């Protein structure tokens, strides 16, 4: 089976094709010197070099009807609307008939409910916005510290800060995906899949976000 784990970050199971466009992640793949070079601009170190570079703003290099599973966790919300359209068109094109796509995104509905509940419980002297600003990834000035000139150039090249470009709830995510021809939508939960036997490979630790887990088939 050919299983794509898009925007993999540090989750890089051996039986999957793990892709990332991060400069840091890809520089670290260089034998012997990669990690030393990466330390100059990013302190995050990865244990595995099992990734390939992939730019999701462009057509995927995979053939029509060649992929069994497309998986993307907390990537979709970072795509522009134009890139979202490219992603869904390419996922549909490259998946085999009956192939599966699983998209995981922050759940705006659950996040909003949590914010409202906290707002109603806290008094007027407490900051009620900290959680929701973190959850929707807005207004996080200074999150990269005070970078030097070299780091600023790298961050500019990488499009930092990597803030959310769109937010979804179960209804809006389903509506967006189904417009591109997918069918049999299922809303599930962390580590639970109807179509993907290997889901524990990519969701095997713990949930870190209030999220939507949507599976569809081609």
Buried (B, 14 or more C-beta within 10 A) or exposed (E): EBBBBBBBBEBBBEEBBBBBBBBBBBBBBEEEEBBEEBBEBBEEEBEBBBBEEBEBEEEBEBEEEEBBBBBBBBBBBBBEEEBBBBBBBBBBBBBBEEBBBBBBBBBBBBBBEBBEEBEEEEEEEEEBEEBBEEBBBEEEEEEBEEBEEEBBEBBEEBEBEBBBBBBBBBEBBBEBBBEBEBEEBBEBEBBEBEBBEBBEBBBEEEEEBBBBBBBBBB
